[in-house]
Amino acid sequence: MTMTITVIGGGLAGLTAAIACAETGADVVLHEAHHMLGGRGRATPAPHIAHDGAHVFYADGPHYRWLARRGFVRGLGWLSPSAAARLGFRVDGRVRRTPPLRMLAAQARFRLAAPFDRDFHSWASDRWGETTARHMANAISVVTYDADTGRLSAAFVWDLFQRVLGPRPPAVRWVRGGWQTVLDRMAGRAGELGVRIETGSRVDVLPETGPVIVATDPASASRLLRDDRLLWTSGHCALLDVAVRADRGDRTLVFDLDEGGFHESYTMQDASIAPPGESLYQLQMPVRADESHSSARARLDAFADLLLPDLAGRTTFRRTAIAKGRSGALDLPGRTWRDRSPIDRGQGIYVATDTVAAPGMRGEISINSAIRAASLATGGAPGVR
């Protein structure tokens, strides 16, 4: 008799888990509460295709190899020389082409190991001084969505810093069409494998038979399983998606070393996601402790005005959002990914989301935990380690 596996959630984790299970020959049914698959990977409809969350992949881990082997991340976009020339770093209120020299020196120390039981700011300050430590932490806020990244585990932040800004060849990859294209391909593959996908199907009580993989956002998984351990430290950030009539004076990519903001062009590697003659950007600004959302948005608007001259007069599309608890797990000093809530909950119940005990950042944790959950649910190989 074919085993039936229930997957709850139709986002990145849920689709990964469903495909991985179905590939073993298992019967899979996937429930998605919304009428559209994708979760936090969804995007706005054309002509301005702006994503709710991250929209790039890093090709240096098992998550990417799993996606690539199945053709989900084919059709990559690449930066042109002119786009690459307009990247920058905000330092002391001004945008410059290169980071400070002491930060460059720190970037080159990729063989250095950082301790997991110290905070990043104090550890980095001992080596390069407090100013450089602050610059480094703010530079990597693009990943953490956190206004005080320096308080996190030194090993955790150092690993992210080296992956994003280290001297090795950059592993960042853009798929033309963004995550929505990847998710559409995954949904199509799930259908080919016979996964029964039920949208508009909210699950409030766990099924009593068969393995179950809970692949919702952490807050929903916590409510369903009645387990607060899934609510791990995560980021809090103000977001701005904006399209403008293109101008050569616009910056394409800027790391904000002053306040932890970030600015990136979506269209510099994929012109299809905005109308001809327009550029689409996403900007972010982490919300400080006890800061109002309006204050964070004001700082974000000032950042945007600095990078996109005459922004108000050229804007053709604009939307704002607040992302809270959406950066994946952030590890405090003394914690590593192994200390997070387990994937295997016992009695045939497994969790795949971005705050469980799996390596990676943001969506990578979701993919890696989903592959592991699928392996456990089907009694297969160990999966991602």
Phi, psi and omega in degrees: 000132181289134180284136177257125179248132178261127175248125180254111182117129184246031175269205182300314181293315183296316179294321176299312181298317181296316180294314181299321178290315183295331179295339177273356182098001180289152173276127186232135171237130183245129179252127176236125185294327180275172179271005180221135177286163173127330180058227182282002176266000182293160180230163175288155180289161176302154015270347178254105185263092181252137186264148180289332182228210180298154183225015177236163175239155172248123189269046183229031181205173182296331179300315183289322178298322178296315179294317184293321181299335181261002176078015183285337184246027177284161179079059184278149173256149183229152179289142171276158177303323181292324178292318180296330182289344183257019173280164182192180180224130175273123180224123180055040174084357181238152179262128179234164186280334183233154176287168177302153184301320182293328176289322176299320178296321179293321180300327183286349184271053187289343179276351181288136178257136179255148180282148179275344187259014173237154176283152186295319185299312182292321180295313180290326179297322179298333184261322188231002180094157186295321181297314180294322177300319178293317178300316181295316180296318179292326179297326184264005173297342174304330180267319187277338187058026188242135182282347180229060181299334180297341180280348184281170180305135180300318180296319181297311183289319181298320178297315179296317181301316181291325179293320186271322188235006181290173186281347180291160179305132184299136182264003184293139180225136175251128174265128180300128186095348175075193183298331180299320177297316179298315180295321178297319177295320180294319178297320177296319179294320178301318178296319178298327181278357178091012177294129177274113183257121180243103177273164185063028185239093180274133179251117181255346179227134181295138175301150183267350182234148176076157175299146180231131175247115178270111186235044179264183173293159186303322182295317179293319178296321179297318179292318183294321182265354182054053185218106181286351180295341179285345181272074182279163176304132181213177188273171181213114193212146172266137183239149176220121169256129183213136174248141180224158170295128191300144177214136182295344180278352181286140175284145181263327185207121182222128171265128183265100181281350179278313189232002178086012178283173178207145182223129181214139175277130172283326189271355181293339177239359181205090183289349185285349186266010174212158178299156178306137178085003180242153175240139182246130183234152164238133177238153179219153177214118181294142180275126181286161177301131179066014178270142176285157177296325179295323178293317179296320179294324178296319177294324178293318179297320179295322177297315180297318180298328180292326189263338182235088183304142180055043183302312184299323183281347183246356187291132177243345180204140181204138171208150181237160179201161172243125179253110179238127182071028185236020180254011187078185184283137174245125185266123176282166179305138181090357181240148171229178181298335180291342181273355182283176182300138184289153175289316182275112182264000182085160178057033176077019180247132183227153181237133175230108179201185188266016177232020181257181186282077175212150183281166176118188177227144178050237184296339178299321178297320179298314181295311182297321179289328179291320178296317179296316180298319179296320179298316179293318183294329182261000180068030183268208182291166184303334180078206183294135179246000000 
